[in-house]
């Protein structure tokens, strides 16, 4: 199979350059599931307390580290689930995430949820991800 990942933006659904509507994978490859990442660095420090932009930057850096550990990168992302604490500015978080996703050829599908809180009161955003690396 030439390309086991297909990004689909069907007629009848909104088209947006920042995200895709549907992704399918078929054939051989490795699926990567990354658990919820928050604004904690490798030294267990919370980065950007009270600042959604700094926290989003740390979360995206964490996703990059996780992808790299699996011999993957942001180009391999197919799905992001973004949880933002109610009252935070989703657009600010989105702008920060785009510096990591802007240069990939096919953006992942994205679901954004506003939540009342996360596991730690200092966390403003958490993102989990799915990626696929073809053989």
C-alpha positions as CSV (number, residue, x, y, z in Angstrom):
1,X,0.0,0.0,0.0
2,X,1.5,3.3,-1.1
3,X,0.1,5.5,1.7
4,X,-1.5,3.8,4.6
5,X,-2.7,7.1,6.2
6,X,-5.5,9.0,4.5
7,X,-6.7,12.4,5.6
8,X,-10.2,13.2,4.4
9,X,-12.1,16.4,4.3
10,X,-15.3,15.4,2.6
11,X,-17.7,17.8,0.8
12,X,-20.4,18.8,3.2
13,X,-18.1,19.3,6.2
14,X,-16.2,22.5,7.1
15,X,-12.7,22.7,5.7
16,X,-10.0,24.2,7.9
17,X,-6.3,24.3,7.2
18,X,-5.6,23.7,11.0
19,X,-7.3,20.3,11.3
20,X,-8.7,17.4,9.3
21,X,-12.2,16.0,9.6
22,X,-11.4,12.3,9.1
23,X,-8.3,10.1,9.2
24,X,-8.1,6.4,8.2
25,X,-5.1,4.1,8.6
26,X,-4.8,0.9,6.7
27,X,-2.0,-1.6,6.4
28,X,1.1,-2.2,8.3
29,X,2.6,0.3,10.8
30,X,2.8,1.3,14.4
31,X,0.0,3.1,16.2
32,X,1.2,5.3,19.1
33,X,-1.1,6.3,21.9
34,X,0.1,9.2,24.1
35,X,-1.5,9.7,27.4
36,X,-2.7,13.1,28.6
37,X,0.2,15.5,28.7
38,X,0.1,18.5,30.9
39,X,2.5,21.4,31.7
40,X,5.0,19.3,33.7
41,X,8.7,19.2,32.6
42,X,11.1,16.4,33.0
43,X,12.1,17.7,36.5
44,X,8.4,17.4,37.6
45,X,8.0,21.2,37.7
46,X,4.8,22.8,36.6
47,X,5.5,25.3,33.8
48,X,3.5,28.4,33.3
49,X,1.2,28.4,36.3
50,X,-1.8,30.6,35.4
51,X,-0.7,31.0,31.8
52,X,-2.4,28.9,29.1
53,X,0.1,29.9,26.4
54,X,3.2,28.8,28.5
55,X,1.4,25.6,29.5
56,X,0.4,24.8,26.0
57,X,4.0,25.2,24.8
58,X,5.1,22.8,27.5
59,X,2.4,20.3,26.6
60,X,3.3,20.4,22.9
61,X,7.0,20.0,23.8
62,X,6.0,16.9,25.9
63,X,4.2,15.5,23.0
64,X,7.2,16.0,20.8
65,X,9.4,14.1,23.3
66,X,6.9,11.3,23.4
67,X,6.7,11.1,19.6
68,X,10.5,11.2,19.3
69,X,10.8,8.3,21.8
70,X,8.8,6.2,19.3
71,X,10.8,7.4,16.2
72,X,7.9,9.6,15.2
73,X,7.2,13.4,15.0
74,X,4.3,15.8,14.7
75,X,3.8,14.7,11.0
76,X,2.7,11.3,12.3
77,X,-0.1,12.7,14.5
78,X,-3.6,11.6,13.4
79,X,-5.7,12.7,16.5
80,X,-5.5,15.2,19.3
81,X,-7.9,15.4,22.3
82,X,-7.5,18.8,24.0
83,X,-9.0,19.4,27.4
84,X,-9.0,23.1,28.5
85,X,-10.2,24.3,31.9
86,X,-13.3,26.3,31.5
87,X,-12.6,30.0,31.5
88,X,-9.3,29.7,29.7
89,X,-8.7,31.2,26.2
90,X,-8.8,28.3,23.8
91,X,-7.6,30.6,20.9
92,X,-4.4,31.4,22.8
93,X,-3.8,27.7,23.3
94,X,-4.6,27.0,19.6
95,X,-2.1,29.7,18.4
96,X,0.7,28.1,20.5
97,X,-0.1,24.6,19.2
98,X,0.0,25.8,15.6
99,X,3.7,26.6,15.9
100,X,4.2,22.9,16.3
101,X,1.7,21.8,13.7
102,X,1.8,24.6,11.0
103,X,4.4,22.9,8.8
104,X,3.0,19.4,8.7
105,X,1.5,18.3,5.4
106,X,-1.8,17.0,6.9
107,X,-3.1,18.3,10.2
108,X,-4.6,15.8,12.7
109,X,-8.2,15.5,13.6
110,X,-8.8,17.5,16.8
111,X,-11.4,17.4,19.5
112,X,-11.5,20.3,22.1
113,X,-13.4,20.0,25.3
114,X,-13.8,22.5,28.1
115,X,-13.7,20.8,31.5
116,X,-14.3,22.1,35.0
117,X,-10.8,21.0,36.2
118,X,-7.9,18.7,35.7
119,X,-6.0,16.4,38.2
120,X,-4.0,19.4,39.5
121,X,-5.7,22.8,40.1
122,X,-2.6,24.4,38.5
123,X,-3.1,22.6,35.2
124,X,-5.0,24.6,32.6
125,X,-4.7,22.3,29.6
126,X,-4.1,18.6,28.9
127,X,-3.7,16.9,25.5
128,X,-3.6,13.2,24.6
129,X,-2.7,12.1,21.1
130,X,-2.7,9.2,18.6
131,X,-0.1,8.9,15.9
132,X,0.6,6.3,13.2
133,X,4.0,5.4,11.7
134,X,3.8,3.3,8.5
135,X,6.2,0.4,8.1
